[in-house]
Amino acid sequence: MPNNVEKMSTNYSPNFDLVKRSKKNIKYLIFHYTGMESDKLAIGKLTNFNSKVSCHYYIDKNGKLIQLVPDLYNAWHAGKSYWRGNKLLNNSSIGIEISNPGHEGGYKDFKKKQIKCLIKISKILIKKYKIKKQNILGHSDISPLRKKDPGEKFPWKLLANKKIGVWHKLNFRESNKLRGKEINIENIFFLKKLNKFGYFINTSKKNELKKIVISFQRRFRPELIDGKIDKECFEIIKTLISSKK
């Protein structure tokens, strides 16, 4: 348990695996939004045995940090998931839930107090478990066919500037020139690059492929989320792969 985050409280959930894992097995940090209208309802669900869901840390609407499951136990937050050849990421990740009603409940901007808290706890966890920046992900990255969180309002670029996660190298002017412009390549070429970056491409269904592209856009091109592959999307994924270490 981090010991230098101000005013962290505990509200332990019964929803975790009883077998303790080793510190070296923690490789991923996964961000979620709650998708519920209040902290009371969200914490109630995350601590209810019948819900079968939980997380390690919860950030409420006022930016207060609550620990629900100790780090060295698998919390049930990722579900069916994949990233870079790894499946079922509960086994190797720490999950952080942030209070927000989500897309189904009137999706809101995350509050500054929440992001400030998130930055603090993330930096502690990254240092403690030596989590690589490319392994800091959203729920929609690891489960794009099922999930939308933390969504397009989540400040990925700001976090990347704090060395939490990754961001692309295109500047605003370059992005505007390329946005919406068709590319003369097969879509499969772009999808192969997405797969190389980490996304799981294991479908030929157009509606499912569109969801994966939308997940990518939510994170790296939130200004236009249409599921269409344009020159901007292609250049973004190229810079992400070239900068991957």
Wavefront OBJ file of the C-alpha trace (Angstrom):
o trace
v 0.000 0.000 0.000
v 1.397 3.434 -0.926
v 2.130 5.283 2.295
v 2.627 8.815 1.067
v -0.652 9.705 -0.631
v -2.482 12.213 1.522
v -5.655 11.123 3.264
v -6.013 7.736 1.566
v -8.702 5.607 3.193
v -9.682 1.953 2.823
v -12.973 0.243 2.046
v -12.003 -3.309 1.258
v -13.815 -5.315 -1.382
v -14.308 -9.105 -1.154
v -13.871 -9.365 -4.914
v -10.284 -10.485 -5.414
v -8.268 -13.681 -5.898
v -7.089 -15.156 -2.622
v -3.711 -16.247 -3.956
v -1.128 -13.530 -3.448
v 0.983 -12.522 -6.441
v 4.605 -11.427 -6.478
v 5.588 -7.798 -6.934
v 7.377 -8.570 -10.210
v 4.141 -9.835 -11.775
v 2.600 -6.352 -11.756
v 3.248 -4.937 -15.233
v 0.177 -2.887 -16.161
v -1.744 0.085 -14.832
v -5.346 0.256 -16.086
v -7.599 3.313 -15.820
v -11.402 3.102 -15.716
v -14.370 5.336 -15.124
v -17.143 4.040 -12.886
v -20.052 4.693 -15.252
v -22.319 5.341 -12.272
v -24.102 8.456 -11.081
v -22.705 8.608 -7.554
v -19.790 7.492 -5.412
v -22.166 5.678 -3.097
v -23.555 3.503 -5.890
v -20.139 2.878 -7.428
v -18.420 1.880 -4.185
v -21.454 -0.178 -3.252
v -21.109 -2.178 -6.460
v -17.332 -2.531 -6.198
v -17.606 -3.889 -2.648
v -20.629 -6.132 -3.235
v -19.653 -9.801 -3.512
v -22.506 -10.495 -5.928
v -21.260 -7.933 -8.458
v -17.993 -9.838 -9.046
v -16.171 -6.577 -9.833
v -13.631 -4.472 -7.949
v -10.490 -2.399 -8.367
v -7.389 -1.618 -6.358
v -7.935 2.136 -6.045
v -10.952 4.396 -6.317
v -10.857 8.166 -6.840
v -14.119 9.812 -5.815
v -15.695 12.928 -7.298
v -13.760 15.144 -4.860
v -10.382 13.593 -5.635
v -10.229 11.442 -2.508
v -8.309 8.172 -2.821
v -9.740 4.923 -1.459
v -8.042 1.534 -1.564
v -10.386 -1.397 -2.180
v -7.963 -4.259 -2.831
v -4.284 -4.496 -1.737
v -1.793 -4.313 -4.599
v -0.543 -7.881 -4.327
v -3.944 -9.445 -4.944
v -5.777 -9.666 -8.266
v -8.729 -7.285 -8.288
v -11.539 -8.060 -10.738
v -11.451 -4.997 -12.964
v -10.143 -5.964 -16.406
v -12.241 -9.006 -17.290
v -11.713 -10.475 -20.737
v -8.761 -8.423 -21.929
v -5.631 -8.392 -24.084
v -2.527 -6.289 -24.690
v 0.622 -7.232 -26.587
v 0.092 -10.948 -26.386
v -0.992 -10.959 -22.738
v -4.510 -12.050 -21.882
v -6.691 -11.737 -18.770
v -4.827 -8.742 -17.403
v -6.271 -8.977 -13.891
v -3.300 -11.232 -13.223
v -0.709 -8.595 -14.040
v -2.312 -5.208 -13.480
v -3.456 -2.628 -10.978
v -6.849 -1.086 -11.683
v -7.861 2.466 -10.805
v -11.518 3.541 -11.006
v -12.351 7.242 -11.313
v -15.803 8.531 -10.444
v -17.619 9.625 -13.614
v -21.133 8.801 -14.885
v -19.683 7.706 -18.226
v -21.167 7.658 -21.698
v -24.453 6.131 -20.607
v -25.009 8.569 -17.745
v -24.063 12.007 -19.054
v -20.295 11.749 -19.506
v -18.507 14.630 -17.766
v -15.048 16.181 -17.766
v -12.829 14.708 -15.084
v -12.225 17.145 -12.259
v -8.820 18.697 -11.634
v -8.786 17.241 -8.108
v -9.351 13.765 -9.524
v -6.543 14.066 -12.059
v -4.182 15.513 -9.458
v -4.851 12.492 -7.241
v -4.481 10.130 -10.195
v -1.096 11.586 -11.082
v 0.147 11.172 -7.508
v -0.924 7.562 -7.062
v 0.170 6.611 -10.596
v 3.687 7.953 -10.080
v 3.977 5.992 -6.839
v 2.813 2.766 -8.465
v 4.971 3.242 -11.568
v 8.062 3.676 -9.442
v 7.226 0.889 -6.996
v 6.467 -1.747 -9.644
v 8.646 -0.404 -12.476
v 5.670 -0.139 -14.826
v 6.646 0.858 -18.365
v 4.863 3.836 -19.877
v 3.521 1.759 -22.790
v 1.801 -0.496 -20.237
v -0.363 2.293 -18.848
v -3.719 1.781 -20.511
v -7.432 2.437 -20.522
v -10.080 -0.239 -20.173
v -11.106 0.399 -23.780
v -7.547 -0.314 -24.967
v -7.554 -3.806 -23.517
v -11.262 -4.555 -24.182
v -12.261 -2.406 -27.188
v -15.260 -4.503 -28.176
v -16.828 -4.157 -24.724
v -15.658 -0.938 -23.124
v -15.474 2.829 -23.746
v -13.770 3.973 -20.546
v -12.067 6.112 -19.509
v -13.187 7.809 -22.721
v -12.299 10.773 -24.892
v -12.476 13.296 -22.036
v -9.677 11.542 -20.176
v -6.483 13.689 -20.307
v -4.058 11.206 -21.839
v -1.857 13.927 -23.343
v -1.511 15.699 -19.984
v -0.639 12.431 -18.263
v 1.947 11.577 -20.929
v 3.587 14.940 -20.282
v 3.896 13.759 -16.650
v 5.511 10.503 -17.890
v 2.320 8.529 -17.276
v 1.452 6.667 -20.466
v 2.341 7.512 -24.071
v 1.251 10.102 -26.627
v 1.950 10.610 -30.315
v 4.360 13.117 -31.856
v 2.089 14.916 -34.321
v 1.630 18.588 -33.598
v -1.677 20.436 -33.862
v -0.965 21.878 -37.306
v 0.089 18.527 -38.766
v -2.979 16.828 -37.316
v -5.398 19.364 -38.789
v -3.916 18.967 -42.269
v -4.286 15.189 -42.185
v -7.640 14.845 -40.420
v -10.392 13.386 -42.593
v -8.138 12.781 -45.586
v -8.414 9.365 -47.192
v -5.400 7.091 -47.399
v -4.460 4.953 -50.382
v -3.718 1.802 -48.432
v -5.726 -1.201 -47.410
v -7.333 -0.872 -43.975
v -5.690 -4.148 -43.019
v -2.291 -2.408 -43.127
v -3.398 0.097 -40.492
v -4.951 -2.671 -38.398
v -1.678 -4.601 -38.488
v 0.044 -1.550 -37.039
v -2.601 -1.324 -34.317
v -1.922 -4.953 -33.505
v 1.817 -4.317 -33.408
v 1.229 -1.459 -30.986
v -0.795 -3.690 -28.670
v -4.469 -3.888 -29.644
v -6.016 -7.314 -30.212
v -7.098 -7.659 -33.849
v -8.763 -11.046 -34.114
v -11.872 -10.359 -36.162
v -12.914 -9.626 -39.732
v -16.324 -8.227 -38.830
v -16.630 -4.612 -39.957
v -18.599 -3.499 -36.900
v -15.999 -4.990 -34.548
v -13.060 -3.529 -36.465
v -14.771 -0.134 -36.321
v -15.036 -0.421 -32.523
v -11.299 -1.064 -32.293
v -10.528 1.976 -34.449
v -12.907 4.055 -32.305
v -11.107 2.907 -29.170
v -7.812 4.051 -30.692
v -9.355 7.402 -31.654
v -10.859 7.936 -28.203
v -7.408 7.747 -26.753
v -5.165 9.328 -29.385
v -7.496 11.450 -31.568
v -10.461 12.513 -29.392
v -11.284 15.493 -31.628
v -12.914 13.174 -34.203
v -14.228 9.755 -33.218
v -15.836 8.264 -36.296
v -14.242 4.830 -36.701
v -12.833 5.837 -40.101
v -9.159 5.372 -40.867
v -7.705 8.597 -42.288
v -4.212 9.995 -42.811
v -4.098 11.451 -39.313
v -4.843 8.087 -37.695
v -2.198 6.431 -39.850
v 0.487 8.979 -38.978
v -0.401 8.786 -35.272
v 0.061 5.032 -35.112
v 3.320 5.333 -37.080
v 4.775 7.764 -34.529
v 3.614 5.591 -31.632
v 5.296 2.501 -33.054
v 8.504 4.337 -33.966
v 8.822 5.740 -30.445
v 8.012 2.437 -28.726
v 10.842 1.105 -26.600
l 1 2 3 4 5 6 7 8 9 10 11 12 13 14 15 16 17 18 19 20 21 22 23 24 25 26 27 28 29 30 31 32 33 34 35 36 37 38 39 40 41 42 43 44 45 46 47 48 49 50 51 52 53 54 55 56 57 58 59 60 61 62 63 64 65 66 67 68 69 70 71 72 73 74 75 76 77 78 79 80 81 82 83 84 85 86 87 88 89 90 91 92 93 94 95 96 97 98 99 100 101 102 103 104 105 106 107 108 109 110 111 112 113 114 115 116 117 118 119 120 121 122 123 124 125 126 127 128 129 130 131 132 133 134 135 136 137 138 139 140 141 142 143 144 145 146 147 148 149 150 151 152 153 154 155 156 157 158 159 160 161 162 163 164 165 166 167 168 169 170 171 172 173 174 175 176 177 178 179 180 181 182 183 184 185 186 187 188 189 190 191 192 193 194 195 196 197 198 199 200 201 202 203 204 205 206 207 208 209 210 211 212 213 214 215 216 217 218 219 220 221 222 223 224 225 226 227 228 229 230 231 232 233 234 235 236 237 238 239 240 241 242 243 244 245
